[in-house]
Amino acid sequence: MRRHRKGCPICELGVRVVDYKDDRTLQRFITERGKILPRRLSGTCARHQRQVSTAIKRARFIALLPFVRTQG
Amino acid sequence: MPRRYEIVYIFDSAMEEAKVKESLERFHKLITDTENASPVTGSSHWGKRSLAYPISGREIGYYVVEQFATDPKLLGEFERALKLDQEVLRYQIIVNEGEAPRPPREPKRDDDDDDDDDAPIIRKTDDEPEESDD
């Protein structure tokens, strides 16, 4: 059984550099709790995963994204 | 040799817009050099925005994003002023790699770079051998 490999979502967007200010896009790469999604779940290519993780960390610092989201 | 930076300021949302502008002017003076009279190349006021988590008790911040070019030597004094300012809840300076010229990348050797990260041999044996079982 061959797994279907989906393309990198960032490559599909056609952006060269991931913007840390674009919290809408970055939201797709964190879990409900706020953790960074691993590559095996997000499907990003290596280069974009690196960019995404840096961008998420920057976005967290300027309070665009939560470090941790606690519910109830 | 000036470098390009991008800064995000988060001001106290209780501040009026005129006061924010005044503070910015003050900060701009610190990054202004004799040879570089107008360091700020781009600026956008996002206005009030709710913070993802409270910063020093505030739930809302006034965001300003600016691009500027300055000599790295001036940054120390600039950051000191930002840290001392009570009205700046937080700031973040990053080297602006956005439009900066990059060295040309070496072209890939082969044209089959689409599937070189999952060779058929690996695919047959196991799915993800390096995956940890947490």
N, CA and C atoms of all chains as a GROMACS GRO file, in nm:
protein
  618
    1MET      N    1   0.085  -0.119   0.000
    1MET     CA    2   0.000   0.000   0.000
    1MET      C    3   0.088   0.124   0.000
    2ARG      N    4   0.066   0.205  -0.097
    2ARG     CA    5   0.148   0.325  -0.105
    2ARG      C    6   0.072   0.444  -0.052
    3ARG      N    7   0.138   0.514   0.035
    3ARG     CA    8   0.074   0.634   0.088
    3ARG      C    9   0.077   0.743  -0.019
    4HIS      N   10  -0.028   0.815  -0.023
    4HIS     CA   11  -0.031   0.926  -0.117
    4HIS      C   12   0.044   1.043  -0.055
    5ARG      N   13   0.145   1.091  -0.125
    5ARG     CA   14   0.221   1.205  -0.071
    5ARG      C   15   0.161   1.335  -0.120
    6LYS      N   16   0.117   1.410  -0.024
    6LYS     CA   17   0.063   1.541  -0.062
    6LYS      C   18   0.177   1.640  -0.075
    7GLY      N   19   0.158   1.737  -0.160
    7GLY     CA   20   0.263   1.837  -0.178
    7GLY      C   21   0.270   1.928  -0.058
    8CYS      N   22   0.382   1.999  -0.051
    8CYS     CA   23   0.402   2.094   0.059
    8CYS      C   24   0.302   2.209   0.048
    9PRO      N   25   0.225   2.235   0.154
    9PRO     CA   26   0.124   2.340   0.145
    9PRO      C   27   0.182   2.479   0.123
   10ILE      N   28   0.306   2.501   0.170
   10ILE     CA   29   0.366   2.634   0.150
   10ILE      C   30   0.410   2.649   0.005
   11CYS      N   31   0.466   2.542  -0.050
   11CYS     CA   32   0.504   2.547  -0.190
   11CYS      C   33   0.383   2.575  -0.278
   12GLU      N   34   0.271   2.514  -0.238
   12GLU     CA   35   0.149   2.534  -0.318
   12GLU      C   36   0.102   2.678  -0.312
   13LEU      N   37   0.126   2.743  -0.199
   13LEU     CA   38   0.087   2.883  -0.187
   13LEU      C   39   0.174   2.972  -0.276
   14GLY      N   40   0.292   2.922  -0.306
   14GLY     CA   41   0.381   2.996  -0.395
   14GLY      C   42   0.450   3.113  -0.328
   15VAL      N   43   0.472   3.104  -0.197
   15VAL     CA   44   0.545   3.211  -0.130
   15VAL      C   45   0.690   3.168  -0.114
   16ARG      N   46   0.778   3.264  -0.124
   16ARG     CA   47   0.920   3.234  -0.117
   16ARG      C   48   0.966   3.228   0.029
   17VAL      N   49   0.926   3.327   0.104
   17VAL     CA   50   0.965   3.334   0.245
   17VAL      C   51   0.839   3.337   0.330
   18VAL      N   52   0.835   3.255   0.431
   18VAL     CA   53   0.718   3.251   0.520
   18VAL      C   54   0.722   3.374   0.609
   19ASP      N   55   0.609   3.444   0.613
   19ASP     CA   56   0.602   3.568   0.689
   19ASP      C   57   0.552   3.540   0.830
   20TYR      N   58   0.630   3.586   0.928
   20TYR     CA   59   0.590   3.560   1.067
   20TYR      C   60   0.471   3.647   1.108
   21LYS      N   61   0.438   3.748   1.029
   21LYS     CA   62   0.327   3.835   1.065
   21LYS      C   63   0.193   3.781   1.014
   22ASP      N   64   0.201   3.678   0.930
   22ASP     CA   65   0.081   3.622   0.870
   22ASP      C   66   0.027   3.512   0.961
   23ASP      N   67  -0.039   3.552   1.067
   23ASP     CA   68  -0.080   3.453   1.166
   23ASP      C   69  -0.191   3.362   1.114
   24ARG      N   70  -0.268   3.409   1.018
   24ARG     CA   71  -0.373   3.324   0.960
   24ARG      C   72  -0.315   3.198   0.899
   25THR      N   73  -0.209   3.217   0.820
   25THR     CA   74  -0.147   3.102   0.754
   25THR      C   75  -0.078   3.014   0.857
   26LEU      N   76  -0.009   3.078   0.951
   26LEU     CA   77   0.066   3.001   1.050
   26LEU      C   78  -0.026   2.918   1.138
   27GLN      N   79  -0.145   2.967   1.156
   27GLN     CA   80  -0.244   2.896   1.237
   27GLN      C   81  -0.264   2.752   1.189
   28ARG      N   82  -0.248   2.732   1.061
   28ARG     CA   83  -0.266   2.598   1.005
   28ARG      C   84  -0.155   2.502   1.047
   29PHE      N   85  -0.046   2.558   1.097
   29PHE     CA   86   0.068   2.472   1.129
   29PHE      C   87   0.090   2.455   1.279
   30ILE      N   88  -0.012   2.486   1.356
   30ILE     CA   89  -0.002   2.460   1.499
   30ILE      C   90  -0.123   2.376   1.540
   31THR      N   91  -0.105   2.306   1.652
   31THR     CA   92  -0.214   2.224   1.702
   31THR      C   93  -0.313   2.311   1.778
   32GLU      N   94  -0.420   2.250   1.823
   32GLU     CA   95  -0.519   2.323   1.902
   32GLU      C   96  -0.455   2.388   2.024
   33ARG      N   97  -0.361   2.315   2.081
   33ARG     CA   98  -0.294   2.363   2.201
   33ARG      C   99  -0.186   2.467   2.171
   34GLY      N  100  -0.147   2.476   2.046
   34GLY     CA  101  -0.046   2.575   2.010
   34GLY      C  102   0.090   2.520   1.977
   35LYS      N  103   0.102   2.386   1.976
   35LYS     CA  104   0.231   2.328   1.940
   35LYS      C  105   0.253   2.336   1.788
   36ILE      N  106   0.378   2.336   1.750
   36ILE     CA  107   0.411   2.335   1.608
   36ILE      C  108   0.387   2.194   1.554
   37LEU      N  109   0.314   2.186   1.444
   37LEU     CA  110   0.285   2.055   1.384
   37LEU      C  111   0.413   1.995   1.328
   38PRO      N  112   0.435   1.866   1.349
   38PRO     CA  113   0.551   1.803   1.287
   38PRO      C  114   0.531   1.789   1.137
   39ARG      N  115   0.640   1.768   1.069
   39ARG     CA  116   0.633   1.758   0.923
   39ARG      C  117   0.545   1.644   0.876
   40ARG      N  118   0.547   1.535   0.951
   40ARG     CA  119   0.469   1.420   0.905
   40ARG      C  120   0.320   1.449   0.908
   41LEU      N  121   0.279   1.550   0.983
   41LEU     CA  122   0.138   1.587   0.984
   41LEU      C  123   0.111   1.706   0.893
   42SER      N  124   0.203   1.800   0.891
   42SER     CA  125   0.176   1.919   0.810
   42SER      C  126   0.211   1.895   0.664
   43GLY      N  127   0.304   1.805   0.637
   43GLY     CA  128   0.339   1.773   0.499
   43GLY      C  129   0.426   1.876   0.431
   44THR      N  130   0.485   1.968   0.508
   44THR     CA  131   0.569   2.070   0.445
   44THR      C  132   0.704   2.010   0.407
   45CYS      N  133   0.766   2.071   0.310
   45CYS     CA  134   0.900   2.029   0.272
   45CYS      C  135   0.998   2.080   0.378
   46ALA      N  136   1.119   2.027   0.376
   46ALA     CA  137   1.214   2.057   0.482
   46ALA      C  138   1.242   2.205   0.494
   47ARG      N  139   1.262   2.270   0.379
   47ARG     CA  140   1.298   2.411   0.385
   47ARG      C  141   1.184   2.493   0.445
   48HIS      N  142   1.064   2.461   0.401
   48HIS     CA  143   0.951   2.539   0.451
   48HIS      C  144   0.918   2.506   0.596
   49GLN      N  145   0.944   2.383   0.637
   49GLN     CA  146   0.921   2.350   0.777
   49GLN      C  147   1.012   2.434   0.866
   50ARG      N  148   1.136   2.450   0.824
   50ARG     CA  149   1.229   2.534   0.901
   50ARG      C  150   1.178   2.676   0.908
   51GLN      N  151   1.133   2.726   0.792
   51GLN     CA  152   1.084   2.864   0.789
   51GLN      C  153   0.959   2.878   0.874
   52VAL      N  154   0.870   2.780   0.864
   52VAL     CA  155   0.745   2.786   0.940
   52VAL      C  156   0.775   2.786   1.089
   53SER      N  157   0.867   2.700   1.132
   53SER     CA  158   0.891   2.692   1.276
   53SER      C  159   0.952   2.822   1.328
   54THR      N  160   1.043   2.882   1.252
   54THR     CA  161   1.099   3.011   1.295
   54THR      C  162   0.989   3.116   1.298
   55ALA      N  163   0.907   3.115   1.195
   55ALA     CA  164   0.801   3.216   1.186
   55ALA      C  165   0.703   3.202   1.303
   56ILE      N  166   0.671   3.080   1.340
   56ILE     CA  167   0.578   3.058   1.451
   56ILE      C  168   0.640   3.111   1.580
   57LYS      N  169   0.767   3.086   1.598
   57LYS     CA  170   0.832   3.132   1.721
   57LYS      C  171   0.836   3.284   1.727
   58ARG      N  172   0.857   3.347   1.614
   58ARG     CA  173   0.856   3.494   1.611
   58ARG      C  174   0.716   3.546   1.637
   59ALA      N  175   0.618   3.480   1.575
   59ALA     CA  176   0.480   3.524   1.592
   59ALA      C  177   0.435   3.507   1.736
   60ARG      N  178   0.486   3.404   1.802
   60ARG     CA  179   0.451   3.384   1.942
   60ARG      C  180   0.503   3.498   2.028
   61PHE      N  181   0.625   3.540   1.998
   61PHE     CA  182   0.686   3.643   2.081
   61PHE      C  183   0.609   3.774   2.073
   62ILE      N  184   0.557   3.806   1.956
   62ILE     CA  185   0.482   3.931   1.944
   62ILE      C  186   0.332   3.907   1.962
   63ALA      N  187   0.300   3.798   2.030
   63ALA     CA  188   0.163   3.770   2.074
   63ALA      C  189   0.062   3.762   1.961
   64LEU      N  190   0.106   3.719   1.845
   64LEU     CA  191   0.012   3.691   1.738
   64LEU      C  192  -0.039   3.548   1.750
   65LEU      N  193   0.046   3.463   1.804
   65LEU     CA  194   0.008   3.324   1.828
   65LEU      C  195   0.036   3.294   1.975
   66PRO      N  196  -0.041   3.204   2.032
   66PRO     CA  197  -0.017   3.170   2.172
   66PRO      C  198   0.099   3.074   2.187
   67PHE      N  199   0.168   3.081   2.299
   67PHE     CA  200   0.268   2.979   2.329
   67PHE      C  201   0.194   2.851   2.364
   68VAL      N  202   0.089   2.865   2.439
   68VAL     CA  203   0.007   2.750   2.475
   68VAL      C  204  -0.137   2.800   2.491
   69ARG      N  205  -0.227   2.719   2.441
   69ARG     CA  206  -0.367   2.756   2.451
   69ARG      C  207  -0.432   2.661   2.551
   70THR      N  208  -0.479   2.714   2.659
   70THR     CA  209  -0.540   2.629   2.761
   70THR      C  210  -0.691   2.644   2.754
   71GLN      N  211  -0.757   2.532   2.751
   71GLN     CA  212  -0.903   2.535   2.753
   71GLN      C  213  -0.952   2.472   2.881
   72GLY      N  214  -1.033   2.544   2.948
   72GLY     CA  215  -1.108   2.492   3.064
   72GLY      C  216  -1.029   2.429   3.175
   73MET      N  217   2.831   5.032   0.737
   73MET     CA  218   2.753   4.953   0.641
   73MET      C  219   2.616   4.924   0.701
   74PRO      N  220   2.513   4.989   0.649
   74PRO     CA  221   2.380   4.969   0.710
   74PRO      C  222   2.321   4.832   0.675
   75ARG      N  223   2.240   4.785   0.766
   75ARG     CA  224   2.168   4.661   0.739
   75ARG      C  225   2.019   4.690   0.746
   76ARG      N  226   1.944   4.599   0.685
   76ARG     CA  227   1.799   4.620   0.684
   76ARG      C  228   1.734   4.538   0.794
   77TYR      N  229   1.643   4.604   0.861
   77TYR     CA  230   1.575   4.539   0.973
   77TYR      C  231   1.425   4.559   0.961
   78GLU      N  232   1.358   4.479   1.038
   78GLU     CA  233   1.215   4.499   1.052
   78GLU      C  234   1.184   4.495   1.201
   79ILE      N  235   1.103   4.587   1.244
   79ILE     CA  236   1.069   4.592   1.386
   79ILE      C  237   0.918   4.590   1.403
   80VAL      N  238   0.876   4.518   1.504
   80VAL     CA  239   0.735   4.520   1.544
   80VAL      C  240   0.731   4.579   1.684
   81TYR      N  241   0.658   4.688   1.698
   81TYR     CA  242   0.638   4.746   1.830
   81TYR      C  243   0.500   4.707   1.879
   82ILE      N  244   0.489   4.678   2.005
   82ILE     CA  245   0.356   4.665   2.065
   82ILE      C  246   0.348   4.772   2.173
   83PHE      N  247   0.266   4.873   2.145
   83PHE     CA  248   0.248   4.982   2.241
   83PHE      C  249   0.130   4.952   2.331
   84ASP      N  250   0.130   5.018   2.441
   84ASP     CA  251   0.016   5.013   2.531
   84ASP      C  252  -0.107   5.068   2.457
   85SER      N  253  -0.216   4.994   2.461
   85SER     CA  254  -0.333   5.037   2.383
   85SER      C  255  -0.401   5.158   2.444
   86ALA      N  256  -0.364   5.194   2.567
   86ALA     CA  257  -0.421   5.313   2.627
   86ALA      C  258  -0.365   5.441   2.565
   87MET      N  259  -0.255   5.427   2.492
   87MET     CA  260  -0.192   5.544   2.430
   87MET      C  261  -0.273   5.595   2.312
   88GLU      N  262  -0.273   5.726   2.299
   88GLU     CA  263  -0.340   5.781   2.181
   88GLU      C  264  -0.246   5.774   2.062
   89GLU      N  265  -0.309   5.782   1.945
   89GLU     CA  266  -0.230   5.765   1.823
   89GLU      C  267  -0.124   5.873   1.808
   90ALA      N  268  -0.159   5.994   1.848
   90ALA     CA  269  -0.063   6.104   1.836
   90ALA      C  270   0.060   6.078   1.923
   91LYS      N  271   0.034   6.020   2.038
   91LYS     CA  272   0.142   5.992   2.131
   91LYS      C  273   0.232   5.880   2.077
   92VAL      N  274   0.169   5.784   2.011
   92VAL     CA  275   0.246   5.676   1.950
   92VAL      C  276   0.339   5.733   1.844
   93LYS      N  277   0.285   5.824   1.762
   93LYS     CA  278   0.365   5.886   1.656
   93LYS      C  279   0.483   5.961   1.716
   94GLU      N  280   0.454   6.030   1.826
   94GLU     CA  281   0.558   6.106   1.893
   94GLU      C  282   0.670   6.015   1.942
   95SER      N  283   0.630   5.902   2.001
   95SER     CA  284   0.731   5.807   2.048
   95SER      C  285   0.813   5.754   1.933
   96LEU      N  286   0.745   5.723   1.824
   96LEU     CA  287   0.814   5.669   1.708
   96LEU      C  288   0.918   5.767   1.656
   97GLU      N  289   0.879   5.895   1.652
   97GLU     CA  290   0.972   5.999   1.607
   97GLU      C  291   1.099   5.997   1.693
   98ARG      N  292   1.075   5.983   1.821
   98ARG     CA  293   1.185   5.982   1.916
   98ARG      C  294   1.278   5.863   1.888
   99PHE      N  295   1.216   5.747   1.861
   99PHE     CA  296   1.296   5.628   1.832
   99PHE      C  297   1.371   5.643   1.700
  100HIS      N  298   1.303   5.707   1.605
  100HIS     CA  299   1.367   5.721   1.473
  100HIS      C  300   1.495   5.802   1.482
  101LYS      N  301   1.496   5.898   1.573
  101LYS     CA  302   1.616   5.981   1.588
  101LYS      C  303   1.736   5.896   1.627
  102LEU      N  304   1.708   5.792   1.704
  102LEU     CA  305   1.817   5.707   1.754
  102LEU      C  306   1.879   5.621   1.644
  103ILE      N  307   1.800   5.593   1.540
  103ILE     CA  308   1.857   5.510   1.434
  103ILE      C  309   1.899   5.595   1.314
  104THR      N  310   1.884   5.726   1.327
  104THR     CA  311   1.924   5.814   1.218
  104THR      C  312   2.073   5.845   1.227
  105ASP      N  313   2.137   5.824   1.116
  105ASP     CA  314   2.281   5.844   1.107
  105ASP      C  315   2.308   5.973   1.031
  106THR      N  316   2.431   6.018   1.036
  106THR     CA  317   2.464   6.138   0.958
  106THR      C  318   2.455   6.110   0.809
  107GLU      N  319   2.492   5.988   0.772
  107GLU     CA  320   2.491   5.956   0.629
  107GLU      C  321   2.356   5.901   0.582
  108ASN      N  322   2.272   5.867   0.677
  108ASN     CA  323   2.143   5.810   0.642
  108ASN      C  324   2.034   5.889   0.712
  109ALA      N  325   1.984   5.990   0.642
  109ALA     CA  326   1.893   6.085   0.706
  109ALA      C  327   1.754   6.026   0.732
  110SER      N  328   1.710   5.937   0.644
  110SER     CA  329   1.576   5.880   0.663
  110SER      C  330   1.586   5.728   0.664
  111PRO      N  331   1.608   5.673   0.783
  111PRO     CA  332   1.631   5.528   0.790
  111PRO      C  333   1.505   5.445   0.766
  112VAL      N  334   1.389   5.499   0.801
  112VAL     CA  335   1.267   5.418   0.792
  112VAL      C  336   1.218   5.411   0.648
  113THR      N  337   1.209   5.290   0.598
  113THR     CA  338   1.170   5.273   0.458
  113THR      C  339   1.025   5.230   0.442
  114GLY      N  340   0.969   5.178   0.546
  114GLY     CA  341   0.830   5.135   0.537
  114GLY      C  342   0.769   5.129   0.674
  115SER      N  343   0.641   5.158   0.680
  115SER     CA  344   0.577   5.160   0.810
  115SER      C  345   0.430   5.126   0.794
  116SER      N  346   0.379   5.047   0.884
  116SER     CA  347   0.236   5.022   0.878
  116SER      C  348   0.182   5.010   1.019
  117HIS      N  349   0.076   5.084   1.044
  117HIS     CA  350   0.011   5.080   1.173
  117HIS      C  351  -0.102   4.978   1.167
  118TRP      N  352  -0.090   4.875   1.243
  118TRP     CA  353  -0.198   4.776   1.244
  118TRP      C  354  -0.311   4.822   1.336
  119GLY      N  355  -0.277   4.910   1.424
  119GLY     CA  356  -0.376   4.956   1.519
  119GLY      C  357  -0.394   4.858   1.633
  120LYS      N  358  -0.507   4.870   1.700
  120LYS     CA  359  -0.529   4.787   1.818
  120LYS      C  360  -0.565   4.645   1.778
  121ARG      N  361  -0.511   4.554   1.850
  121ARG     CA  362  -0.527   4.412   1.821
  121ARG      C  363  -0.522   4.338   1.952
  122SER      N  364  -0.601   4.235   1.963
  122SER     CA  365  -0.595   4.161   2.090
  122SER      C  366  -0.473   4.070   2.089
  123LEU      N  367  -0.409   4.061   2.202
  123LEU     CA  368  -0.288   3.980   2.214
  123LEU      C  369  -0.327   3.835   2.237
  124ALA      N  370  -0.243   3.746   2.190
  124ALA     CA  371  -0.271   3.603   2.205
  124ALA      C  372  -0.260   3.560   2.351
  125TYR      N  373  -0.185   3.637   2.428
  125TYR     CA  374  -0.173   3.611   2.572
  125TYR      C  375  -0.142   3.745   2.635
  126PRO      N  376  -0.180   3.766   2.761
  126PRO     CA  377  -0.157   3.898   2.820
  126PRO      C  378  -0.008   3.929   2.837
  127ILE      N  379   0.029   4.054   2.804
  127ILE     CA  380   0.165   4.102   2.827
  127ILE      C  381   0.155   4.213   2.930
  128SER      N  382   0.225   4.195   3.037
  128SER     CA  383   0.219   4.285   3.154
  128SER      C  384   0.075   4.332   3.183
  129GLY      N  385  -0.011   4.234   3.189
  129GLY     CA  386  -0.148   4.262   3.230
  129GLY      C  387  -0.240   4.318   3.124
  130ARG      N  388  -0.186   4.343   3.004
  130ARG     CA  389  -0.268   4.402   2.897
  130ARG      C  390  -0.316   4.292   2.802
  131GLU      N  391  -0.442   4.308   2.761
  131GLU     CA  392  -0.499   4.210   2.667
  131GLU      C  393  -0.495   4.263   2.524
  132ILE      N  394  -0.481   4.395   2.513
  132ILE     CA  395  -0.484   4.458   2.381
  132ILE      C  396  -0.357   4.539   2.361
  133GLY      N  397  -0.304   4.535   2.242
  133GLY     CA  398  -0.185   4.614   2.214
  133GLY      C  399  -0.203   4.692   2.085
  134TYR      N  400  -0.124   4.796   2.072
  134TYR     CA  401  -0.126   4.877   1.949
  134TYR      C  402  -0.002   4.839   1.870
  135TYR      N  403  -0.023   4.779   1.753
  135TYR     CA  404   0.087   4.725   1.675
  135TYR      C  405   0.136   4.823   1.569
  136VAL      N  406   0.266   4.835   1.560
  136VAL     CA  407   0.327   4.912   1.451
  136VAL      C  408   0.442   4.829   1.394
  137VAL      N  409   0.443   4.815   1.262
  137VAL     CA  410   0.550   4.742   1.196
  137VAL      C  411   0.627   4.840   1.109
  138GLU      N  412   0.759   4.837   1.121
  138GLU     CA  413   0.840   4.928   1.041
  138GLU      C  414   0.960   4.856   0.981
  139GLN      N  415   0.995   4.897   0.863
  139GLN     CA  416   1.119   4.849   0.802
  139GLN      C  417   1.218   4.965   0.806
  140PHE      N  418   1.341   4.934   0.840
  140PHE     CA  419   1.440   5.041   0.841
  140PHE      C  420   1.577   4.985   0.810
  141ALA      N  421   1.665   5.077   0.774
  141ALA     CA  422   1.803   5.040   0.745
  141ALA      C  423   1.891   5.126   0.832
  142THR      N  424   1.979   5.064   0.905
  142THR     CA  425   2.067   5.142   0.990
  142THR      C  426   2.195   5.064   1.017
  143ASP      N  427   2.289   5.137   1.072
  143ASP     CA  428   2.414   5.073   1.108
  143ASP      C  429   2.392   4.991   1.235
  144PRO      N  430   2.440   4.867   1.237
  144PRO     CA  431   2.419   4.783   1.356
  144PRO      C  432   2.472   4.845   1.485
  145LYS      N  433   2.569   4.937   1.471
  145LYS     CA  434   2.627   4.999   1.590
  145LYS      C  435   2.523   5.081   1.667
  146LEU      N  436   2.423   5.132   1.593
  146LEU     CA  437   2.325   5.219   1.657
  146LEU      C  438   2.216   5.139   1.728
  147LEU      N  439   2.209   5.010   1.701
  147LEU     CA  440   2.098   4.932   1.754
  147LEU      C  441   2.101   4.920   1.906
  148GLY      N  442   2.220   4.914   1.961
  148GLY     CA  443   2.230   4.898   2.106
  148GLY      C  444   2.158   5.008   2.180
  149GLU      N  445   2.187   5.129   2.142
  149GLU     CA  446   2.126   5.244   2.208
  149GLU      C  447   1.975   5.248   2.181
  150PHE      N  448   1.939   5.212   2.059
  150PHE     CA  449   1.799   5.209   2.018
  150PHE      C  450   1.721   5.110   2.104
  151GLU      N  451   1.775   4.992   2.120
  151GLU     CA  452   1.706   4.890   2.199
  151GLU      C  453   1.698   4.928   2.346
  152ARG      N  454   1.802   4.995   2.392
  152ARG     CA  455   1.803   5.038   2.531
  152ARG      C  456   1.685   5.131   2.556
  153ALA      N  457   1.665   5.224   2.464
  153ALA     CA  458   1.555   5.318   2.477
  153ALA      C  459   1.420   5.246   2.473
  154LEU      N  460   1.411   5.144   2.388
  154LEU     CA  461   1.285   5.070   2.377
  154LEU      C  462   1.255   4.994   2.506
  155LYS      N  463   1.361   4.939   2.563
  155LYS     CA  464   1.342   4.861   2.686
  155LYS      C  465   1.300   4.950   2.800
  156LEU      N  466   1.356   5.071   2.802
  156LEU     CA  467   1.326   5.161   2.913
  156LEU      C  468   1.188   5.222   2.902
  157ASP      N  469   1.137   5.230   2.781
  157ASP     CA  470   1.008   5.295   2.760
  157ASP      C  471   0.896   5.209   2.817
  158GLN      N  472   0.822   5.268   2.911
  158GLN     CA  473   0.714   5.192   2.976
  158GLN      C  474   0.597   5.167   2.881
  159GLU      N  475   0.587   5.251   2.780
  159GLU     CA  476   0.470   5.239   2.692
  159GLU      C  477   0.488   5.134   2.583
  160VAL      N  478   0.612   5.091   2.564
  160VAL     CA  479   0.635   4.983   2.469
  160VAL      C  480   0.624   4.852   2.546
  161LEU      N  481   0.516   4.780   2.521
  161LEU     CA  482   0.496   4.653   2.592
  161LEU      C  483   0.600   4.552   2.546
  162ARG      N  484   0.625   4.553   2.416
  162ARG     CA  485   0.720   4.458   2.361
  162ARG      C  486   0.763   4.506   2.223
  163TYR      N  487   0.883   4.464   2.184
  163TYR     CA  488   0.926   4.494   2.049
  163TYR      C  489   1.004   4.374   2.000
  164GLN      N  490   1.015   4.363   1.870
  164GLN     CA  491   1.095   4.255   1.813
  164GLN      C  492   1.164   4.308   1.689
  165ILE      N  493   1.296   4.304   1.690
  165ILE     CA  494   1.373   4.346   1.574
  165ILE      C  495   1.426   4.222   1.506
  166ILE      N  496   1.404   4.210   1.378
  166ILE     CA  497   1.464   4.099   1.305
  166ILE      C  498   1.536   4.155   1.183
  167VAL      N  499   1.635   4.083   1.138
  167VAL     CA  500   1.702   4.122   1.013
  167VAL      C  501   1.604   4.093   0.901
  168ASN      N  502   1.578   4.193   0.822
  168ASN     CA  503   1.475   4.182   0.719
  168ASN      C  504   1.533   4.111   0.597
  169GLU      N  505   1.502   3.983   0.588
  169GLU     CA  506   1.557   3.907   0.476
  169GLU      C  507   1.465   3.915   0.355
  170GLY      N  508   1.352   3.980   0.374
  170GLY     CA  509   1.247   3.983   0.272
  170GLY      C  510   1.294   4.007   0.130
  171GLU      N  511   1.333   4.129   0.100
  171GLU     CA  512   1.373   4.157  -0.038
  171GLU      C  513   1.524   4.164  -0.054
  172ALA      N  514   1.595   4.129   0.052
  172ALA     CA  515   1.740   4.139   0.044
  172ALA      C  516   1.795   4.049  -0.066
  173PRO      N  517   1.898   4.096  -0.135
  173PRO     CA  518   1.953   4.013  -0.242
  173PRO      C  519   2.014   3.886  -0.185
  174ARG      N  520   1.986   3.775  -0.251
  174ARG     CA  521   2.039   3.647  -0.205
  174ARG      C  522   2.136   3.595  -0.306
  175PRO      N  523   2.234   3.519  -0.261
  175PRO     CA  524   2.324   3.458  -0.360
  175PRO      C  525   2.246   3.359  -0.445
  176PRO      N  526   2.277   3.354  -0.574
  176PRO     CA  527   2.202   3.264  -0.660
  176PRO      C  528   2.222   3.119  -0.618
  177ARG      N  529   2.114   3.046  -0.615
  177ARG     CA  530   2.122   2.906  -0.573
  177ARG      C  531   2.177   2.820  -0.686
  178GLU      N  532   2.252   2.719  -0.645
  178GLU     CA  533   2.304   2.628  -0.747
  178GLU      C  534   2.192   2.545  -0.803
  179PRO      N  535   2.189   2.531  -0.933
  179PRO     CA  536   2.081   2.450  -0.991
  179PRO      C  537   2.094   2.303  -0.952
  180LYS      N  538   1.979   2.241  -0.936
  180LYS     CA  539   1.980   2.098  -0.901
  180LYS      C  540   2.041   2.017  -1.014
  181ARG      N  541   2.113   1.914  -0.977
  181ARG     CA  542   2.181   1.832  -1.077
  181ARG      C  543   2.083   1.752  -1.163
  182ASP      N  544   1.993   1.685  -1.097
  182ASP     CA  545   1.901   1.598  -1.170
  182ASP      C  546   1.765   1.663  -1.184
  183ASP      N  547   1.688   1.607  -1.276
  183ASP     CA  548   1.554   1.659  -1.295
  183ASP      C  549   1.452   1.577  -1.216
  184ASP      N  550   1.497   1.472  -1.147
  184ASP     CA  551   1.402   1.389  -1.071
  184ASP      C  552   1.404   1.428  -0.923
  185ASP      N  553   1.416   1.558  -0.895
  185ASP     CA  554   1.420   1.600  -0.756
  185ASP      C  555   1.283   1.592  -0.688
  186ASP      N  556   1.182   1.554  -0.765
  186ASP     CA  557   1.049   1.543  -0.706
  186ASP      C  558   1.040   1.428  -0.608
  187ASP      N  559   1.102   1.317  -0.644
  187ASP     CA  560   1.083   1.198  -0.561
  187ASP      C  561   1.216   1.141  -0.512
  188ASP      N  562   1.315   1.226  -0.494
  188ASP     CA  563   1.442   1.172  -0.447
  188ASP      C  564   1.444   1.156  -0.296
  189ASP      N  565   1.343   1.208  -0.228
  189ASP     CA  566   1.343   1.193  -0.082
  189ASP      C  567   1.264   1.069  -0.038
  190ASP      N  568   1.197   1.003  -0.130
  190ASP     CA  569   1.137   0.875  -0.093
  190ASP      C  570   1.168   0.774  -0.204
  191ALA      N  571   1.283   0.716  -0.189
  191ALA     CA  572   1.324   0.618  -0.288
  191ALA      C  573   1.235   0.494  -0.276
  192PRO      N  574   1.214   0.424  -0.386
  192PRO     CA  575   1.122   0.309  -0.383
  192PRO      C  576   1.164   0.199  -0.287
  193ILE      N  577   1.294   0.186  -0.263
  193ILE     CA  578   1.340   0.078  -0.174
  193ILE      C  579   1.290   0.103  -0.032
  194ILE      N  580   1.303   0.227   0.011
  194ILE     CA  581   1.260   0.262   0.146
  194ILE      C  582   1.109   0.245   0.158
  195ARG      N  583   1.041   0.280   0.053
  195ARG     CA  584   0.896   0.276   0.056
  195ARG      C  585   0.846   0.133   0.076
  196LYS      N  586   0.920   0.036   0.018
  196LYS     CA  587   0.877  -0.103   0.027
  196LYS      C  588   0.896  -0.159   0.169
  197THR      N  589   1.010  -0.123   0.230
  197THR     CA  590   1.043  -0.188   0.357
  197THR      C  591   0.951  -0.145   0.471
  198ASP      N  592   0.949  -0.019   0.500
  198ASP     CA  593   0.868   0.024   0.614
  198ASP      C  594   0.820   0.167   0.591
  199ASP      N  595   0.720   0.204   0.666
  199ASP     CA  596   0.664   0.338   0.649
  199ASP      C  597   0.756   0.445   0.703
  200GLU      N  598   0.766   0.455   0.833
  200GLU     CA  599   0.849   0.558   0.894
  200GLU      C  600   0.933   0.497   1.004
  201PRO      N  601   1.052   0.454   0.966
  201PRO     CA  602   1.135   0.387   1.067
  201PRO      C  603   1.183   0.482   1.177
  202GLU      N  604   1.198   0.612   1.144
  202GLU     CA  605   1.255   0.704   1.244
  202GLU      C  606   1.149   0.765   1.335
  203GLU      N  607   1.026   0.727   1.314
  203GLU     CA  608   0.920   0.785   1.394
  203GLU      C  609   0.923   0.727   1.535
  204SER      N  610   0.922   0.813   1.632
  204SER     CA  611   0.927   0.764   1.770
  204SER      C  612   0.786   0.728   1.815
  205ASP      N  613   0.777   0.634   1.904
  205ASP     CA  614   0.645   0.586   1.950
  205ASP      C  615   0.608   0.651   2.083
  206ASP      N  616   0.576   0.780   2.076
  206ASP     CA  617   0.536   0.844   2.200
  206ASP      C  618   0.385   0.843   2.214
   0.00000   0.00000   0.00000
